[in-house]
Amino acid sequence: MPADTPRSSRRAGSAGLIAGLLPPAVAPTESTGRPAKLIAGLLPPAAAATESTGRPARLIADLLPPVVAAAESTCSPPPDAPGLFPAEAEAVRTAGPRRRAEFAAGRSCARAALATLGVAAGPILPGPAGQPLWPAGVTGSITHCAGYQACAVARAADVAAIGIDAEPDAPLPAGLIERIATAPELAWISRHVAVTALPPAARVGAAAWAPAAPPPAAPPSAAPAAHVPPPAAPGGVSWDRLLFSAKEAARKLWYPLTGQWPGFREVTVGLATNGTFTACLPSQGPAGGNGRMTQLTGRWLARDGLIVTAIVRAPR
């Protein structure tokens, strides 16, 4: 689930390179029990990405622009929420232990990502809608779910907005998909669930693996140019959860641009099995270089029991 949004919802080892980014007398522990390379592989070529160990993630060289930095962790957040600045700790003082732990883990990733941009460590407070308030001239997004947390940031002069989301690769709770999906999206999921149930040999060339409709070309200003990632494995993906995640990433991108959280059914998503998706957002969005910007192209990845989505909006 994403971090710091109104409707949104970690293994062991030690790294210690974050220590220099946190307030004095804080002794953070970081963990790398599973490769932390999911969000980094989704944002467009050669960006700087850092795992919780401080090592280059390496999966993003051909996918990210050099203006985006990502940091990821697969640790279980300590319940005492270490590493927070006093103002951050006060912001979550009344939250439950789980929320405080997730908040601290997300801020740890954020400070690591910001350090890659050369931005000094400082408090990252939640805004009126729960969104992270980034340092002046920076845009970004934070996400977390069980066993994973990540942050992607860039300078606002290079990227207008970023949305990332991480989810467990498991079906949504009963009844939720009907509340968030449009009729065409539900039909697409039904076809793909049916094909997934076929033997692997029978899936090859199955018409149902094509998107419900060819995704329309995104406006030139919609997202930085990016290499299309290799095709995703067609079986074993929780398509309803993937749709939810893509919508969450798009909504998290849209709020900094418009000051509005679109409803789930206001964001229409076209999934493709090659690891991409299109997201059409409300027409009252910001003007782009080629008319009003209503459509973006994002990327998704399903691996290690997680689904991760990312979407980037280039500056005008």
C-alpha positions in Angstrom: 0.0 0.0 0.0 1.2 3.5 -0.5 2.6 5.8 2.2 1.1 9.1 3.2 -2.2 9.2 1.2 -5.7 9.4 2.6 -6.8 6.0 1.4 -3.6 4.1 1.4 -2.3 1.2 3.4 9.8 -5.2 5.8 14.1 -8.7 6.9 17.4 -8.5 8.7 21.1 -7.5 8.1 22.9 -4.3 8.8 24.1 -1.5 6.5 24.6 1.7 8.4 25.2 4.1 5.6 22.1 6.0 6.4 23.6 7.0 9.8 25.1 10.2 8.4 21.8 11.4 7.2 19.8 11.3 10.4 19.6 13.6 13.5 22.5 13.3 16.0 22.5 10.3 18.4 20.3 8.2 16.2 21.7 4.7 15.4 19.6 3.3 12.6 19.6 -0.3 11.5 19.0 -1.2 7.9 18.3 -4.5 6.3 18.8 -6.4 3.1 17.2 -9.8 3.5 15.8 -9.7 0.0 17.0 -7.8 -3.1 15.6 -4.2 -2.8 15.4 -3.5 -6.5 11.7 -3.1 -7.5 10.8 0.5 -7.8 14.2 1.3 -9.2 13.5 -0.8 -12.3 10.3 1.1 -13.2 11.2 4.8 -13.6 12.7 6.0 -16.9 17.1 5.5 -18.3 20.2 5.7 -16.0 18.8 7.3 -12.8 20.6 7.2 -9.5 19.0 4.6 -7.3 20.1 3.5 -3.9 19.1 0.5 -1.9 18.9 0.5 1.9 22.5 -0.7 1.9 23.6 2.4 -0.1 24.7 0.2 -3.0 23.6 1.0 -6.6 20.4 -1.0 -7.4 21.8 -1.8 -10.9 18.4 -2.7 -12.3 17.6 0.8 -13.4 20.5 1.7 -15.7 18.3 1.4 -18.9 15.0 2.5 -17.3 15.5 5.7 -15.4 16.6 9.2 -16.4 19.6 10.4 -14.4 17.4 13.0 -12.8 15.4 10.5 -10.6 16.8 8.9 -7.5 15.3 5.9 -5.7 16.0 4.3 -2.4 14.5 1.0 -1.2 14.5 -1.3 1.8 13.2 -4.7 2.7 13.7 -4.5 6.4 11.0 -4.8 9.1 10.6 -1.3 10.5 11.6 -1.2 14.3 8.5 -0.5 16.4 10.2 2.4 18.2 10.4 4.3 14.9 14.0 5.5 15.2 15.7 8.1 13.1 12.9 10.7 13.0 13.5 14.4 13.5 11.6 15.9 16.4 9.1 17.6 14.2 8.4 14.3 12.4 8.1 12.4 15.6 5.6 14.9 16.8 3.6 14.6 13.6 3.0 10.9 14.3 2.9 11.1 18.1 -0.7 9.9 18.3 -0.5 7.3 15.6 -0.3 3.6 16.4 3.0 1.7 16.6 2.7 0.2 13.1 2.0 3.6 11.5 4.9 5.2 13.3 7.2 2.4 12.2 6.1 2.7 8.6 6.4 6.4 8.7 10.0 6.2 10.0 11.0 3.6 7.4 9.6 5.7 4.6 11.5 8.8 5.8 14.7 6.7 6.0 14.3 5.8 2.3 13.5 9.4 1.5 16.6 10.8 3.2 18.8 8.2 1.3 17.2 9.2 -2.0 17.5 12.9 -1.3 21.1 12.5 -0.4 21.7 11.1 -3.9 20.4 14.4 -5.2 22.7 16.3 -2.8 19.9 17.5 -0.6 20.7 17.7 3.1 18.8 15.7 5.6 15.9 17.4 7.2 12.3 16.8 8.4 9.8 15.6 5.8 6.5 16.4 7.4 3.1 15.2 6.2 0.9 17.8 4.5 -2.8 18.4 5.0 -3.8 15.4 2.9 -1.0 13.2 4.4 1.3 13.7 1.5 5.1 14.2 2.1 6.1 17.9 2.1 9.4 17.8 0.1 12.2 20.4 0.3 11.8 23.3 -2.0 12.5 22.4 -5.6 12.0 18.6 -5.0 9.2 16.3 -5.9 8.8 12.7 -5.0 6.7 9.8 -3.7 6.9 7.3 -0.8 5.4 3.8 -0.6 5.4 0.9 1.8 3.8 -2.5 2.3 4.7 -5.5 4.4 8.4 -6.3 3.7 9.1 -3.4 1.5 9.4 0.4 1.5 10.7 2.8 -1.1 11.0 6.4 -2.2 11.6 8.1 -5.5 12.6 11.8 -5.8 13.8 14.2 -8.4 14.3 17.9 -8.7 11.1 19.7 -9.8 12.9 21.4 -12.7 13.5 17.9 -14.1 10.3 16.0 -13.1 7.0 17.6 -12.4 5.6 14.7 -10.3 6.2 11.0 -9.4 3.8 8.4 -8.1 5.0 5.0 -6.8 3.1 2.2 -5.1 4.0 -1.2 -3.6 1.5 -4.0 -2.8 1.6 -7.6 -1.9 1.1 -9.8 -5.0 -2.2 -11.2 -3.6 -5.9 -10.8 -4.5 -7.7 -7.8 -3.1 -10.1 -8.3 -0.2 -13.5 -9.5 -1.4 -15.7 -6.8 -2.9 -13.0 -4.1 -3.2 -12.3 -4.5 -6.9 -15.9 -3.8 -7.8 -15.7 -0.5 -5.9 -12.6 0.8 -7.6 -12.7 -0.6 -11.2 -14.8 0.5 -14.2 -16.7 -2.1 -16.2 -14.1 -2.3 -19.0 -11.4 -2.8 -16.3 -13.4 -5.6 -14.6 -13.9 -7.3 -18.0 -10.1 -7.1 -18.7 -9.3 -8.7 -15.3 -11.8 -11.4 -15.8 -10.4 -12.4 -19.2 -6.8 -12.4 -17.8 -7.8 -14.4 -14.7 -9.3 -17.0 -17.1 -6.2 -17.2 -19.2 -4.0 -17.5 -16.2 -5.9 -20.6 -15.2 -5.0 -22.3 -18.5 -1.9 -24.6 -18.8 1.2 -22.5 -19.7 1.2 -24.0 -23.3 -2.3 -22.9 -23.9 -1.6 -19.3 -22.9 0.9 -18.7 -25.7 -0.8 -16.5 -28.3 -4.0 -16.4 -26.4 -6.0 -13.4 -27.6 -6.9 -12.5 -24.0 -3.3 -11.5 -23.3 -3.7 -8.5 -25.5 -4.8 -5.3 -23.7 -8.6 -4.6 -23.8 -7.8 -1.9 -26.2 -4.4 -0.7 -27.6 -3.2 2.0 -25.2 -3.4 5.4 -27.0 -0.1 7.2 -27.5 0.7 9.5 -24.5 1.3 13.2 -25.2 5.0 14.0 -25.7 5.1 15.9 -22.4 3.4 13.1 -20.4 6.5 11.2 -19.2 10.2 11.1 -19.8 11.3 8.8 -22.6 11.9 5.4 -21.3 13.0 2.0 -22.6 10.1 -0.5 -22.5 11.0 -3.2 -20.0 11.0 -6.9 -21.0 7.6 -8.6 -21.1 6.3 -9.6 -17.7 5.5 -13.2 -16.9 1.8 -13.6 -17.9 0.9 -16.1 -15.1 0.7 -15.7 -11.4 0.0 -11.9 -11.2 -2.9 -10.7 -9.1 -4.4 -8.6 -11.8 -6.9 -6.9 -9.4 -4.1 -5.9 -7.1 -2.1 -4.6 -10.0 -5.0 -2.5 -11.2 -5.4 -1.1 -7.7 -1.6 -0.3 -7.4 -1.5 1.4 -10.8 -4.4 3.6 -9.8 -2.8 4.5 -6.5 0.5 5.5 -8.2 -1.4 7.7 -10.6 -3.5 9.3 -7.8 -0.3 10.0 -5.8 1.3 11.7 -8.9 -1.9 13.7 -9.6 -2.3 15.4 -6.1 0.9 17.5 -6.2 -0.1 18.7 -9.7 -3.7 19.6 -9.0 -4.3 19.6 -5.2 -7.0 17.0 -5.7 -7.2 13.2 -5.0 -9.2 11.8 -7.9 -11.6 8.9 -7.1 -10.5 5.4 -8.1 -13.1 5.3 -10.9 -12.0 8.7 -12.1 -8.6 7.2 -12.9 -9.0 4.7 -15.7 -6.1 2.3 -16.3 -5.2 0.2 -19.3 -2.9 -2.7 -18.2 -0.6 -4.4 -20.6 1.3 -7.7 -19.9 4.6 -6.2 -21.1 5.1 -4.4 -17.8 3.4 -1.1 -18.8 0.1 0.6 -18.2 -1.7 3.8 -19.2 -3.6 6.0 -16.8 -6.2 8.5 -17.9 -6.8 11.2 -15.3 -9.5 13.9 -14.9 -9.5 16.5 -17.6 -9.2 19.4 -15.1 -5.5 18.5 -14.7 -2.6 20.8 -15.6 -2.0 21.9 -19.1 0.7 20.0 -20.9 2.8 21.0 -23.9 0.3 19.4 -26.3 -3.1 20.4 -24.9 -4.5 19.4 -21.5 -2.6 16.5 -20.0 -5.0 13.6 -19.3 -3.0 10.5 -20.0 0.3 9.1 -18.7 2.3 5.9 -19.2 3.6 4.0 -16.2 5.4 0.8 -15.5 4.9 -2.2 -13.3 6.8 -5.1 -12.0 5.7 -8.3 -10.1 8.5 -10.1 -8.3 9.4 -11.6 -4.9 5.8 -11.6 -3.8 5.3 -7.9 -4.5 3.7 -5.7 -7.1 5.3 -2.3 -7.7 4.0 0.5 -10.0 5.6 3.8 -10.9 4.5 6.7 -13.1 6.4 9.9 -13.9 5.2 13.3 -15.2 7.8 15.3 -17.1 7.9 19.1 -16.7 5.9 21.2 -19.2 
